[in-house]
Amino acid sequence: MVAFLIFLSWHVWVLVNGHLEEVQPETTASEVKPGWKIVDIQLKSHVVRYLWGVSAMQLLGRQDTLVVDPGDAVLSDFIMVPLKKKAQYRRFKEEKMDENPYTVLDMEAFDITPWGDDAFRLTPRVPFKPGEYVIHCLKSERVGERGDYEVFPVSVK
């Protein structure tokens, strides 16, 4: 197993009862799933991306507020992607991040106000649906030989 050090210029917090709880970033894992094999001909393989564990460590209420410091990116570069729950892990529906269904962290989906010097407070206009999600910056560079992603996982209860 290869470990990656995560040095991101952006941060994500959840505002819980007036206190900020930082969401710790994780690196996705991936594996190549072989396609069908027909008479010694291997059809197209695909990559499956996932996060280990049944749920994220950071809980988020359906109306809880996010605080995002976009660092060297802009707020509209951030997306919230739902994950599919499996027995021991949570997986992405598609290999590439921008091919998954997602919500952009913008004024269409959130009420946004400045928070401090560089951060933004985001309150959802419509309550989050319960489930597993990751927050991801589309400007982030992929890591590892399979091009994994740095994400901020949250679990909505």
ROTI-140253 format. One record per residue (C-alpha): residue in one letter; x negated, y negated, z negated; chain; residue number from 1. Coordinates in steps of 0.001 Angstrom, whole numbers. Layout:
N
PT residuo       X       Y       Z cadena num
PT       A       X       Y       Z      A NUM
...
//
This chain:
157
PT residuo       X       Y       Z cadena num
PT       M       0       0       0      A   1
PT       V   -1326   -3433     936      A   2
PT       A    -722   -6389   -1391      A   3
PT       F    -443   -9935     -97      A   4
PT       L   -1112  -13114   -2008      A   5
PT       I    1695  -15563   -1438      A   6
PT       F     715  -19226   -1140      A   7
PT       L    3738  -21161      50      A   8
PT       S    4080  -24909     263      A   9
PT       W    7780  -24701    -559      A  10
PT       H    9721  -23623   -3634      A  11
PT       V   13263  -22487   -4409      A  12
PT       W   15006  -22717   -7777      A  13
PT       V   18457  -21860   -9091      A  14
PT       L   20059  -24448  -11377      A  15
PT       V   21632  -22482  -14259      A  16
PT       N   23320  -24414  -17102      A  17
PT       G   21116  -27429  -16450      A  18
PT       H   17888  -25400  -16407      A  19
PT       L   15809  -24617  -13331      A  20
PT       E   14909  -20953  -12802      A  21
PT       E   12289  -20490  -10079      A  22
PT       V   13004  -17797   -7498      A  23
PT       Q    9837  -15748   -7031      A  24
PT       P    8882  -15054   -3397      A  25
PT       E    8494  -11495   -2125      A  26
PT       T    7028  -10016    1041      A  27
PT       T    9288   -7765    3080      A  28
PT       A    8225   -4192    3758      A  29
PT       S    8694   -2577    7146      A  30
PT       E    8453     756    8863      A  31
PT       V    8712    1934   12428      A  32
PT       K   11701    4181   13110      A  33
PT       P   11163    6323   16208      A  34
PT       G   13838    6321   18874      A  35
PT       W   15385    9420   20372      A  36
PT       K   13091   11963   21947      A  37
PT       I   14362   13572   25137      A  38
PT       V   12225   16268   26784      A  39
PT       D    8908   14882   25528      A  40
PT       I    9892   11306   26389      A  41
PT       Q    9951    9003   23383      A  42
PT       L   12569    6283   23744      A  43
PT       K   12145    2831   22227      A  44
PT       S   11220    2716   18547      A  45
PT       H   12344    -112   16299      A  46
PT       V   11117   -1748   13103      A  47
PT       V   13250   -1720    9956      A  48
PT       R   12586   -4501    7419      A  49
PT       Y   13587   -4206    3791      A  50
PT       L   12958   -5222     167      A  51
PT       W   12488   -2572   -2519      A  52
PT       G   14941   -2430   -5389      A  53
PT       V   18700   -2225   -5619      A  54
PT       S   19115   -5950   -6322      A  55
PT       A   17116   -9145   -6621      A  56
PT       M   15725  -10238   -9981      A  57
PT       Q   17251  -13719   -9643      A  58
PT       L   21018  -13850  -10148      A  59
PT       L   23050  -16580   -8513      A  60
PT       G   26671  -17404   -9343      A  61
PT       R   29131  -17938   -6508      A  62
PT       Q   29117  -21733   -7062      A  63
PT       D   25583  -22123   -8483      A  64
PT       T   23333  -24842   -7182      A  65
PT       L   20063  -24232   -5360      A  66
PT       V   17135  -26652   -5528      A  67
PT       V   14730  -26477   -2589      A  68
PT       D   11393  -28245   -2171      A  69
PT       P   10733  -27859    1573      A  70
PT       G    7057  -28860    1293      A  71
PT       D    5641  -29245    4808      A  72
PT       A    8898  -28037    6442      A  73
PT       V   12305  -29711    6682      A  74
PT       L   15387  -28486    4852      A  75
PT       S   17134  -27342    8034      A  76
PT       D   14253  -24853    8595      A  77
PT       F   15607  -22807    5666      A  78
PT       I   18188  -20072    6152      A  79
PT       M   20104  -17750    3845      A  80
PT       V   20320  -14199    5225      A  81
PT       P   22619  -11469    3845      A  82
PT       L   21119   -8015    3288      A  83
PT       K   22652   -4543    3487      A  84
PT       K   22453   -2617     207      A  85
PT       K   21158     938     323      A  86
PT       A   20485    3411   -2513      A  87
PT       Q   16969    2193   -3430      A  88
PT       Y   16433    -902   -1302      A  89
PT       R   18032   -3816     558      A  90
PT       R   17523   -4046    4308      A  91
PT       F   17914   -6558    7103      A  92
PT       K   20402   -5763    9854      A  93
PT       E   17914   -6706   12579      A  94
PT       E   14126   -6664   12915      A  95
PT       K   13603  -10382   13595      A  96
PT       M   14773  -12871   11009      A  97
PT       D   16555  -15181   13460      A  98
PT       E   18503  -12233   14973      A  99
PT       N   20259  -11586   11643      A 100
PT       P   23447  -13419   10700      A 101
PT       Y   22442  -16410    8575      A 102
PT       T   23550  -19713    7089      A 103
PT       V   21357  -22771    7617      A 104
PT       L   20733  -24800    4460      A 105
PT       D   22231  -27973    5914      A 106
PT       M   25049  -30460    5325      A 107
PT       E   27575  -28260    7118      A 108
PT       A   27390  -25543    4457      A 109
PT       F   26160  -27479    1388      A 110
PT       D   26585  -30776    -437      A 111
PT       I   23008  -32067    -511      A 112
PT       T   21545  -34668   -2864      A 113
PT       P   17910  -35657   -3534      A 114
PT       W   16276  -34009   -6560      A 115
PT       G   13110  -35669   -7801      A 116
PT       D   10548  -36891   -5264      A 117
PT       D   10488  -34068   -2716      A 118
PT       A   13280  -31587   -3485      A 119
PT       F   16966  -31319   -2629      A 120
PT       R   19904  -30095   -4679      A 121
PT       L   22267  -27882   -2645      A 122
PT       T   25761  -27016   -3861      A 123
PT       P   27736  -24675   -1597      A 124
PT       R   30888  -26152     -28      A 125
PT       V   32430  -22660      13      A 126
PT       P   31506  -20199   -2788      A 127
PT       F   28897  -17607   -1870      A 128
PT       K   30219  -14117   -1182      A 129
PT       P   28925  -11514   -3662      A 130
PT       G   25969   -9569   -2312      A 131
PT       E   22236   -9596   -1724      A 132
PT       Y   20575  -12473     144      A 133
PT       V   17180  -13904     949      A 134
PT       I   16252  -17523    1536      A 135
PT       H   13629  -17893    4237      A 136
PT       C   11799  -20751    5947      A 137
PT       L   11727  -20252    9718      A 138
PT       K    8395  -22134    9890      A 139
PT       S    6608  -19621    7683      A 140
PT       E    3930  -17465    9239      A 141
PT       R    4432  -13730    9341      A 142
PT       V    2030  -11505    7412      A 143
PT       G     508   -8075    7878      A 144
PT       E     169   -5906   10929      A 145
PT       R    3938   -5513   11342      A 146
PT       G    4704   -9205   10927      A 147
PT       D    6519   -9108    7596      A 148
PT       Y    8216  -12170    6098      A 149
PT       E    7847  -14165    2894      A 150
PT       V   11333  -14559    1395      A 151
PT       F   13085  -15717   -1775      A 152
PT       P   15561  -12966   -2797      A 153
PT       V   18737  -13733   -4767      A 154
PT       S   21666  -11616   -5880      A 155
PT       V   25115  -13249   -5910      A 156
PT       K   27506  -11806   -8496      A 157
//
